[in-house]
């Protein structure tokens, strides 16, 4: 699904009203309804339970007032604390606040509605009793500067309450800038965020996304066509997207091992055969029919003794240090000519000029799509201006931030701070698919589209996890070489799902890279359904 900026979201709302006749009041009512539904699904019915809603005077506060009214209709005990005065509100927000005020004045069992003007007043009102849920509806997507004054103190108090009570943010946690992955100031740390129509940048990119907790994207009536035509070049990957790719790439009932893809892996060196084993097994478990792992000559016997028996091994000329030598180029290209995809890099070493020359020659002379990782990326850093991928011979690069900094010639702090922008610029300039790894890995395509992956967990921060990803990408691409970006997106998402399944069974602390490969089949079934179990 598309990730929208604040300006794009405002435009979608405007066109929803002007072109489709859906008024703002109806959109606000739908937003409130979806929020109430999400809260009760996560935390149970609020009937006879206490709900505290903290609202601002903008549209987010109008959502808060409508949420208060809907909870009241469900029999909840509701208190709304408005930071400011009702008379300062406008439009639909003013209408919803006035309705709530009328209910409060005519029904003693109705909502408590209190206008808050000082932080001390807020603390007294907010701590007068314990609540079953707290709803943050102070700021919406329009905030661009740090919260200060009373708002800063209110946010700090809500973050103290979260240790006692679930906190739910409306659209984005208050204090977050919708268009920024960075935290610009004090920000509510929610357990759950219900965002409307489409996710926002602050909902999905770290570190800001850490404040959103679980994110639910709630449709409120804007036509999908408006979202798709918003101009956004940022997409959040989801299970439906990957499931559709799995359907398109599913093997025929009459498939044979030659028809579902063949992968060549060039990896490993003296003392580093483990990386080659991880790539080879992952490529095979990703569903391709044949995997050959080629490595430096002295490492082949070790590799053959450790690699799963389903993989083939081959040897390549080596340097005295036990890394692949430049003299191996012709033999390596001969192997690659008989396969559909070549994965190059993990564990081959990059300190020897002979090995670096081998990598450059193989990439420049390639006749097959290539996945480049680890030492192959280091051997090519800084990236040459004239080295480009093509639609027929795509290059898929999978750097972590330090490798990205070497490739692009940028400081690692800049890479971490501007992951989307740097990945997009590099991918479009060099016509490559770039997978910038990390929490919420981003995949940048040559046409400028960037995809954000939501799967995975901290247990995957372990040696070899990236090698497994390289193998999965190569294995999926071999099965559908006409869709390299789709294969890459699916591989990153499924890699994360396999890691999540592994974490649920062995825990994040004990997880190792082979656990990810071991649970890849479960990931295919979770995303692709029962059709992944048996081909009919």
C-alpha positions as CSV (number, residue, x, y, z in Angstrom):
1,X,0.0,0.0,0.0
2,X,1.2,3.5,-0.7
3,X,2.8,5.6,2.0
4,X,1.6,9.2,1.9
5,X,3.1,12.5,2.9
6,X,1.0,15.0,4.8
7,X,0.5,17.0,1.6
8,X,-0.5,14.0,-0.4
9,X,-2.9,13.0,2.3
10,X,-4.5,16.5,2.3
11,X,-4.9,16.3,-1.4
12,X,-6.6,12.8,-1.2
13,X,-9.0,14.2,1.4
14,X,-9.7,17.2,-0.7
15,X,-10.4,15.2,-3.9
16,X,-12.5,12.7,-1.9
17,X,-14.8,15.6,-1.0
18,X,-14.7,17.6,-4.2
19,X,-14.8,14.9,-6.8
20,X,-16.8,12.2,-5.0
21,X,-19.0,14.3,-2.7
22,X,-17.9,12.6,0.5
23,X,-17.9,15.5,3.1
24,X,-15.2,16.0,5.7
25,X,-17.7,15.3,8.5
26,X,-18.3,11.8,7.1
27,X,-14.6,11.1,6.8
28,X,-14.1,12.2,10.4
29,X,-17.0,10.0,11.6
30,X,-15.5,7.0,9.7
31,X,-12.1,7.7,11.2
32,X,-13.6,7.7,14.7
33,X,-15.5,4.5,14.0
34,X,-12.5,2.6,12.7
35,X,-10.5,3.8,15.8
36,X,-13.1,2.6,18.2
37,X,-13.3,-0.8,16.4
38,X,-9.5,-1.2,16.5
39,X,-9.3,-0.4,20.2
40,X,-12.1,-2.8,21.1
41,X,-10.6,-5.5,18.9
42,X,-7.2,-5.1,20.6
43,X,-8.2,-4.3,24.2
44,X,-11.8,-5.7,24.5
45,X,-15.2,-4.0,24.8
46,X,-15.1,-0.6,26.6
47,X,-18.6,-0.9,28.0
48,X,-18.6,0.2,31.6
49,X,-14.8,0.9,31.3
50,X,-12.9,4.1,31.6
51,X,-11.6,5.9,28.5
52,X,-9.4,9.1,28.6
53,X,-9.2,11.0,25.4
54,X,-6.7,13.9,25.1
55,X,-7.5,16.2,22.2
56,X,-6.1,19.2,20.4
57,X,-8.1,21.8,18.5
58,X,-7.3,20.6,15.0
59,X,-8.7,17.8,12.9
60,X,-7.0,15.2,15.1
61,X,-8.9,16.7,18.0
62,X,-12.1,16.4,16.0
63,X,-11.5,12.7,15.6
64,X,-11.0,12.5,19.4
65,X,-14.3,14.2,20.1
66,X,-16.1,11.8,17.7
67,X,-14.3,8.9,19.3
68,X,-15.5,10.1,22.7
69,X,-19.1,10.2,21.5
70,X,-19.0,6.7,19.9
71,X,-17.5,5.2,23.1
72,X,-20.2,6.9,25.1
73,X,-22.8,5.2,22.9
74,X,-21.2,1.9,23.8
75,X,-21.6,2.5,27.5
76,X,-18.1,3.6,28.3
77,X,-17.1,6.1,31.0
78,X,-15.5,8.8,28.9
79,X,-13.5,11.9,29.8
80,X,-12.1,14.2,27.1
81,X,-9.4,16.7,28.0
82,X,-9.2,19.4,25.3
83,X,-5.8,21.2,25.3
84,X,-7.3,24.7,24.6
85,X,-10.8,26.1,24.3
86,X,-13.7,24.9,22.3
87,X,-14.2,28.4,20.8
88,X,-10.7,28.1,19.2
89,X,-11.7,25.1,17.1
90,X,-13.0,25.3,13.6
91,X,-15.1,23.3,11.1
92,X,-15.9,19.6,11.8
93,X,-13.7,19.7,15.0
94,X,-15.9,22.5,16.4
95,X,-19.1,20.7,15.5
96,X,-18.0,17.5,17.2
97,X,-16.8,19.3,20.3
98,X,-20.1,21.2,20.6
99,X,-22.1,18.0,20.3
100,X,-20.0,16.5,23.1
101,X,-20.4,19.6,25.2
102,X,-24.2,19.4,24.7
103,X,-24.2,15.7,25.8
104,X,-22.1,16.6,28.9
105,X,-24.4,19.4,30.0
106,X,-27.7,17.4,29.6
107,X,-26.7,14.0,30.9
108,X,-24.9,13.6,34.2
109,X,-23.8,10.1,33.1
110,X,-22.4,11.6,29.9
111,X,-18.9,12.4,29.0
112,X,-16.6,14.6,31.0
113,X,-15.4,17.4,28.8
114,X,-12.7,19.7,30.3
115,X,-10.9,22.6,28.6
116,X,-7.3,22.5,29.7
117,X,-5.2,25.7,29.9
118,X,-2.2,24.7,32.1
119,X,-0.1,21.6,32.6
120,X,-0.9,21.5,36.3
121,X,-4.6,21.4,35.4
122,X,-4.0,18.6,33.0
123,X,-2.1,16.5,35.5
124,X,-4.8,16.9,38.1
125,X,-7.6,15.9,35.6
126,X,-5.6,13.0,34.0
127,X,-4.5,11.5,37.3
128,X,-7.9,11.7,39.0
129,X,-8.6,8.0,38.3
130,X,-7.2,5.0,36.5
131,X,-8.2,4.4,32.9
132,X,-8.6,1.3,30.8
133,X,-7.3,3.0,27.6
134,X,-5.9,6.5,26.8
135,X,-6.4,8.0,23.3
136,X,-3.9,10.5,22.0
137,X,-5.7,12.9,19.6
138,X,-3.6,16.0,20.1
139,X,-1.7,16.5,16.8
140,X,-2.3,15.0,13.4
141,X,-0.2,15.0,10.3
142,X,0.4,18.7,10.2
143,X,3.0,19.0,12.9
144,X,6.4,20.2,11.6
145,X,8.1,21.6,14.7
146,X,8.8,20.2,18.1
147,X,6.0,20.1,20.6
148,X,6.7,22.7,23.4
149,X,5.1,24.3,26.4
150,X,2.0,22.6,27.7
151,X,2.0,20.2,24.8
152,X,5.5,18.9,25.7
153,X,4.4,18.4,29.3
154,X,1.2,16.6,28.3
155,X,3.2,14.3,26.0
156,X,5.6,13.5,28.9
157,X,2.7,12.7,31.2
158,X,1.1,10.4,28.6
159,X,4.4,8.6,28.3
160,X,4.3,8.0,32.1
161,X,0.8,6.7,31.9
162,X,1.7,4.1,29.2
163,X,3.3,2.0,31.9
164,X,-0.1,1.7,33.5
165,X,-2.5,2.0,30.7
166,X,-2.6,1.2,26.9
167,X,-2.1,4.3,24.8
168,X,-3.6,4.6,21.4
169,X,-2.5,7.2,18.9
170,X,-4.9,8.6,16.3
171,X,-3.2,8.8,12.8
172,X,0.3,9.5,14.1
173,X,1.6,9.7,17.7
174,X,1.5,13.4,18.8
175,X,4.9,15.0,18.6
176,X,5.9,13.1,15.4
177,X,6.3,14.9,12.1
178,X,4.3,12.9,9.7
179,X,6.8,13.2,6.9
180,X,9.9,12.4,8.9
181,X,11.6,9.2,10.0
182,X,13.4,11.2,12.6
183,X,11.9,12.2,16.0
184,X,11.8,16.0,15.9
185,X,10.9,16.4,19.6
186,X,9.0,14.9,22.5
187,X,6.6,12.2,21.1
188,X,3.9,10.0,22.5
189,X,5.0,6.4,22.6
190,X,1.8,4.5,21.7
191,X,1.1,0.8,22.0
192,X,-1.3,1.1,19.0
193,X,-1.7,3.6,16.2
194,X,-4.7,3.7,14.0
195,X,-3.8,5.7,10.8
196,X,-6.3,6.5,8.1
197,X,-6.5,5.8,4.4
198,X,-2.7,5.1,4.1
199,X,0.3,4.7,6.3
200,X,2.4,7.8,6.9
201,X,6.2,8.0,6.8
202,X,6.5,8.4,10.6
203,X,4.4,5.2,11.0
204,X,6.8,3.0,9.1
205,X,10.3,4.3,9.1
206,X,12.6,4.1,12.1
207,X,13.2,5.7,14.6
208,X,9.9,7.6,14.4
209,X,7.9,4.4,13.8
210,X,9.1,3.0,17.1
211,X,6.6,5.4,18.7
212,X,3.6,4.1,16.7
213,X,3.6,0.6,18.2
214,X,1.4,-1.7,16.3
215,X,0.0,0.2,13.2
216,X,-3.5,-0.4,11.8
217,X,-4.3,1.2,8.5
218,X,-8.0,2.0,8.4
219,X,-9.9,2.9,5.2
220,X,-12.4,5.7,5.8
221,X,-13.9,6.1,2.4
222,X,-11.3,7.7,0.0
223,X,-11.3,5.8,-3.3
224,X,-8.3,3.6,-3.9
225,X,-7.7,5.3,-7.2
226,X,-7.0,8.6,-5.5
227,X,-4.4,6.9,-3.3
228,X,-2.7,5.3,-6.2
229,X,-2.6,8.5,-8.2
230,X,-1.3,10.6,-5.3
231,X,2.2,10.7,-6.7
232,X,3.8,8.7,-3.9
233,X,6.8,6.7,-4.8
234,X,6.9,5.0,-1.4
235,X,5.1,1.7,-0.8
236,X,4.6,-0.4,2.3
237,X,4.9,-4.1,1.3
238,X,2.2,-6.3,2.6
239,X,1.2,-10.0,2.5
240,X,-1.3,-9.5,-0.3
241,X,1.3,-8.1,-2.5
242,X,3.8,-10.9,-1.9
243,X,1.0,-13.5,-2.0
244,X,0.1,-12.3,-5.5
245,X,3.7,-12.7,-6.6
246,X,3.8,-16.2,-5.2
247,X,0.7,-17.1,-7.2
248,X,2.3,-15.7,-10.4
249,X,5.5,-17.7,-9.8
250,X,4.0,-21.0,-8.7
251,X,5.5,-24.0,-10.4
252,X,3.6,-26.1,-12.9
253,X,2.3,-29.5,-11.7
254,X,4.6,-30.9,-14.4
255,X,7.7,-29.0,-13.3
256,X,11.2,-30.6,-13.3
257,X,14.3,-29.4,-11.6
258,X,15.5,-27.7,-14.7
259,X,12.3,-25.7,-15.3
260,X,12.1,-24.1,-11.9
261,X,15.4,-22.2,-12.0
262,X,19.1,-22.8,-11.6
263,X,21.4,-20.7,-9.4
264,X,25.2,-20.4,-9.3
265,X,26.6,-19.1,-6.0
266,X,30.2,-17.9,-5.9
267,X,31.0,-17.5,-2.2
268,X,33.4,-18.5,0.5
269,X,37.2,-18.6,0.9
270,X,39.7,-20.2,3.3
271,X,38.1,-20.1,6.7
272,X,34.9,-18.6,5.5
273,X,32.9,-21.4,4.0
274,X,30.0,-20.9,6.3
275,X,28.7,-18.0,4.3
276,X,28.7,-20.1,1.1
277,X,26.7,-22.9,2.9
278,X,24.1,-20.4,4.1
279,X,23.6,-18.9,0.6
280,X,23.4,-22.2,-1.1
281,X,20.9,-23.8,1.3
282,X,18.7,-20.7,1.3
283,X,18.6,-20.5,-2.5
284,X,17.5,-24.2,-2.6
285,X,14.9,-23.7,0.1
286,X,13.5,-20.7,-1.8
287,X,12.3,-23.2,-4.4
288,X,14.7,-23.2,-7.3
289,X,15.6,-26.6,-8.8
290,X,19.4,-26.7,-8.8
291,X,22.1,-24.8,-6.8
292,X,25.8,-24.9,-7.5
293,X,28.2,-23.4,-5.1
294,X,31.6,-22.5,-6.4
295,X,34.5,-21.5,-4.1
296,X,38.2,-21.2,-3.9
297,X,40.0,-24.5,-4.7
298,X,41.4,-25.3,-1.2
299,X,38.0,-24.5,0.4
300,X,35.9,-26.9,-1.8
301,X,36.6,-30.0,0.3
302,X,35.5,-28.2,3.4
303,X,32.5,-26.7,1.7
304,X,31.4,-30.1,0.3
305,X,31.6,-31.6,3.8
306,X,29.5,-28.9,5.4
307,X,27.0,-28.0,2.6
308,X,23.6,-29.8,2.4
309,X,23.9,-32.8,0.0
310,X,21.3,-31.4,-2.4
311,X,23.8,-28.7,-3.5
312,X,26.6,-29.2,-6.1
313,X,30.1,-27.7,-5.4
314,X,32.8,-26.6,-7.9
315,X,36.3,-25.2,-7.4
316,X,37.8,-22.0,-8.7
317,X,41.5,-20.9,-9.0
318,X,42.7,-19.1,-5.9
319,X,45.2,-16.7,-4.5
320,X,47.9,-17.8,-2.1
321,X,45.7,-16.4,0.7
322,X,42.9,-18.8,-0.3
323,X,40.5,-16.4,-2.0
324,X,39.2,-16.6,-5.6
325,X,41.8,-15.3,-8.1
326,X,41.3,-13.2,-11.2
327,X,42.4,-16.3,-13.2
328,X,39.1,-17.9,-12.3
329,X,36.9,-15.5,-14.4
330,X,36.6,-17.6,-17.5
331,X,35.7,-20.7,-15.5
332,X,33.2,-18.8,-13.4
333,X,31.5,-17.3,-16.4
334,X,31.2,-20.7,-18.0
335,X,29.4,-22.0,-14.9
336,X,27.1,-18.9,-14.9
337,X,26.2,-19.4,-18.6
338,X,24.5,-22.7,-17.7
339,X,22.5,-21.1,-14.8
340,X,19.7,-18.6,-14.6
341,X,21.0,-16.4,-11.8
342,X,24.4,-15.7,-10.2
343,X,24.8,-14.8,-6.5
344,X,28.3,-13.4,-5.7
345,X,30.1,-12.2,-2.7
346,X,29.5,-13.7,0.8
347,X,32.8,-14.8,2.3
348,X,35.0,-14.5,-0.8
349,X,37.2,-11.8,0.7
350,X,38.0,-8.3,-0.8
351,X,41.4,-7.4,0.5
352,X,43.3,-9.1,-2.3
353,X,43.5,-7.1,-5.6
354,X,43.3,-10.4,-7.5
355,X,39.9,-11.1,-5.9
356,X,38.7,-7.6,-6.4
357,X,39.7,-7.9,-10.1
358,X,37.8,-11.2,-10.3
359,X,34.6,-9.6,-9.0
360,X,34.8,-6.6,-11.3
361,X,35.4,-8.7,-14.4
362,X,32.6,-11.1,-13.6
363,X,30.1,-8.3,-13.0
364,X,31.2,-6.4,-16.1
365,X,31.1,-9.6,-18.3
366,X,27.9,-11.0,-16.8
367,X,25.4,-12.8,-19.0
368,X,22.9,-13.5,-16.3
369,X,21.1,-11.5,-13.6
370,X,23.3,-11.1,-10.5
371,X,22.8,-10.7,-6.8
372,X,25.8,-8.9,-5.2
373,X,26.4,-9.0,-1.4
374,X,29.1,-8.6,1.2
375,X,32.6,-8.8,-0.2
376,X,31.5,-8.4,-3.8
377,X,30.1,-5.0,-2.8
378,X,33.3,-4.1,-0.9
379,X,35.3,-5.1,-4.0
380,X,33.2,-2.7,-6.1
381,X,33.4,0.2,-3.7
382,X,33.3,3.1,-4.5
383,X,30.8,2.2,-7.3
384,X,32.0,3.1,-10.8
385,X,29.9,5.6,-12.6
386,X,29.9,3.5,-15.8
387,X,28.8,0.3,-14.1
388,X,25.0,0.0,-14.6
389,X,22.4,-2.7,-14.6
390,X,20.0,-3.2,-17.5
391,X,16.5,-4.5,-17.8
392,X,17.8,-7.7,-19.4
393,X,20.7,-8.2,-16.9
394,X,19.6,-6.7,-13.6
395,X,22.0,-6.1,-10.8
396,X,20.6,-6.6,-7.3
397,X,22.7,-5.1,-4.5
398,X,22.1,-6.0,-0.8
399,X,24.3,-3.7,1.3
400,X,24.0,-3.0,5.0
401,X,24.6,0.6,6.0
402,X,28.4,0.4,6.3
403,X,28.6,-1.2,2.8
404,X,26.2,1.4,1.5
405,X,28.4,4.2,2.8
406,X,31.4,2.7,0.9
407,X,29.5,2.2,-2.3
408,X,28.0,5.7,-2.3
409,X,31.0,7.5,-0.7
410,X,28.8,8.9,2.1
411,X,29.2,9.0,5.8
412,X,27.4,6.1,7.6
413,X,25.4,8.6,9.7
414,X,24.0,10.1,6.5
415,X,23.1,6.7,5.2
416,X,21.3,5.8,8.4
417,X,19.5,9.1,8.6
418,X,18.4,9.3,4.9
419,X,17.9,5.6,3.9
420,X,15.1,6.1,1.5
421,X,16.6,9.1,-0.3
422,X,20.1,7.6,-0.6
423,X,18.8,4.2,-1.8
424,X,16.5,5.9,-4.4
425,X,19.3,8.1,-5.7
426,X,21.7,5.3,-6.0
427,X,19.2,2.9,-7.7
428,X,18.1,5.4,-10.3
429,X,21.6,6.7,-11.1
430,X,23.0,3.3,-11.7
431,X,19.9,1.4,-12.8
432,X,20.2,-1.2,-10.1
433,X,17.8,-2.7,-7.5
434,X,19.2,-1.8,-4.1
435,X,18.2,-3.6,-0.9
436,X,19.4,-1.4,2.0
437,X,19.2,-3.8,4.9
438,X,18.2,-2.9,8.5
439,X,15.1,-2.5,10.6
440,X,12.4,-2.0,8.0
441,X,14.7,-2.8,5.0
442,X,14.1,-0.6,2.0
443,X,14.1,-1.8,-1.6
444,X,14.8,0.9,-4.2
445,X,14.0,0.2,-7.9
446,X,15.6,1.8,-10.9
447,X,12.4,3.8,-11.7
448,X,12.5,5.6,-8.4
449,X,9.9,3.5,-6.5
450,X,11.0,2.6,-3.0
451,X,9.4,-0.3,-1.0
452,X,9.5,-0.5,2.8
453,X,9.5,-4.0,4.3
454,X,7.6,-4.4,7.7
455,X,8.6,-7.9,8.6
456,X,11.5,-9.2,10.7
457,X,12.7,-8.7,14.2
458,X,15.8,-8.1,16.3
459,X,16.7,-11.8,16.5
460,X,17.8,-11.5,12.9
461,X,20.7,-9.3,13.9
462,X,23.0,-12.3,13.8
463,X,25.9,-13.4,11.6
464,X,24.7,-15.0,8.3
465,X,21.2,-13.5,8.2
466,X,22.2,-11.4,5.2
467,X,23.7,-14.5,3.5
468,X,20.4,-16.2,3.8
469,X,18.6,-13.2,2.2
470,X,21.0,-13.3,-0.7
471,X,20.2,-17.0,-1.3
472,X,16.5,-16.3,-1.1
473,X,16.6,-13.5,-3.6
474,X,18.6,-15.6,-6.0
475,X,16.3,-18.6,-5.6
476,X,13.1,-16.6,-6.2
477,X,14.6,-14.7,-9.1
478,X,15.7,-17.9,-10.8
479,X,12.0,-19.0,-10.7
480,X,10.8,-15.8,-12.3
481,X,13.7,-14.0,-14.0
482,X,11.3,-11.6,-15.8
483,X,10.3,-9.9,-12.6
484,X,13.5,-9.0,-10.6
485,X,11.9,-6.3,-8.5
486,X,9.0,-8.5,-7.6
487,X,11.3,-11.4,-6.7
488,X,13.4,-9.1,-4.5
489,X,10.5,-7.6,-2.7
490,X,9.0,-11.1,-2.1
491,X,12.4,-12.4,-0.8
492,X,12.9,-9.6,1.7
493,X,9.3,-9.9,3.0
494,X,9.5,-13.7,3.3
495,X,13.0,-13.6,4.9
496,X,11.4,-11.4,7.6
497,X,8.4,-13.7,8.0
498,X,10.6,-16.7,8.4
499,X,12.6,-14.8,11.0
500,X,9.4,-13.9,12.8
501,X,8.3,-17.5,12.8
502,X,11.7,-18.6,14.1
503,X,11.5,-16.0,16.8
504,X,8.1,-17.3,18.0
505,X,9.6,-20.7,18.4
506,X,13.2,-20.3,19.6
507,X,13.1,-16.6,20.8
508,X,15.1,-13.7,19.5
509,X,18.1,-14.2,21.7
510,X,18.8,-17.8,20.6
511,X,18.0,-17.3,16.9
512,X,20.7,-18.0,14.3
513,X,20.7,-17.6,10.6
514,X,20.0,-21.3,9.9
515,X,16.7,-20.9,11.8
516,X,15.6,-18.4,9.2
517,X,16.2,-20.9,6.4
518,X,14.6,-23.7,8.4
519,X,11.4,-21.8,8.7
520,X,11.2,-20.5,5.1
521,X,8.7,-23.1,4.1
522,X,6.4,-22.0,6.9
523,X,6.7,-18.5,5.6
524,X,5.7,-19.5,2.1
525,X,2.6,-21.2,3.5
526,X,1.7,-18.3,5.9
527,X,1.8,-15.8,3.0
528,X,0.8,-18.0,0.1
529,X,-1.8,-20.2,1.8
530,X,-2.5,-23.9,1.3
531,X,-1.7,-23.7,-2.4
532,X,2.0,-23.6,-1.3
533,X,1.6,-27.0,0.3
534,X,0.7,-29.0,-2.8
535,X,0.8,-28.2,-6.5
536,X,-2.3,-29.6,-8.3
